[in-house]
Amino acid sequence: MKHRILAHEIVYGGSRYRLHIAEYDSDTGRLTITPFVEETADTRFYPGTVEVTVTDRKMNVKPVTGPT
């Protein structure tokens, strides 16, 4: 199953991605981050900055507070 998020800024693996989509495929365990080009069905939007991690074959999304 694929899980997608879009955020103003995604922090993943020490890199920052502005206006990108993070897509996690729980069947393969693969996370991809691609630039936002158009709306995609079933994509959850997060305003601001979020940190994405993957643990136990699950994508975790945590809002980042404070200076970025």
N, C-alpha and C positions, 0 to 999 in steps of 0.2 A: 504494500500500500504506500502511496506517495503522500507526503505532507509538505505543503508549501507555505512560506511566509514571505511577505514583502515588508521592508522597513525603510525609513529615511536613511538609516545607516545600520549595517550589520557588522559586528565584530566577530571574527572567527579565525582561530589559529594565529592570532597576533596581527592579522590584517584587517583593514577597514574597507567596507564596500558600500558606497553611497548609491541608493536607489537600485538595489539588487534583489533578486529572489533567491532564497535558500530553499532547495528542494531535497528532502530526505526520502529515500526509498527503503522502507523497512524490510523489504524482501531481499535486497542485495546488500543493505548496510552502507550504501553510498550516499554521500552528501555532495550536491553540486551547487555552485553559486554562479548565477548568470545575471547580466544586466537586465533591468526591467525594460521591456520593449512595448508590451501590450498587456491588457488585463487577461488573466488566466483564471478559469473557474476554480473554485475551492481553494483560493489563496487568501490566507488571513493577513490583514494589514496591521502593522504595529507602528504607531507614530513615534518619532524620536529614534534613539539608538538602542539596539538590543545586542546581547551577546548570545551566540549560538554555540552549543556544545552537543556532542553525541555520546551518550552512555547507555549501556545495556540495550543497544539497538533502538534507541529512542532519541529524537531531536528535542533538546531542551532550549527554551528561549527565555532569557532573563533581561528585563529592562535595565539599562545602565543609567544610574543617577549621578549627578555631580558633573564636574567638568569633563569634557571628552577631547 
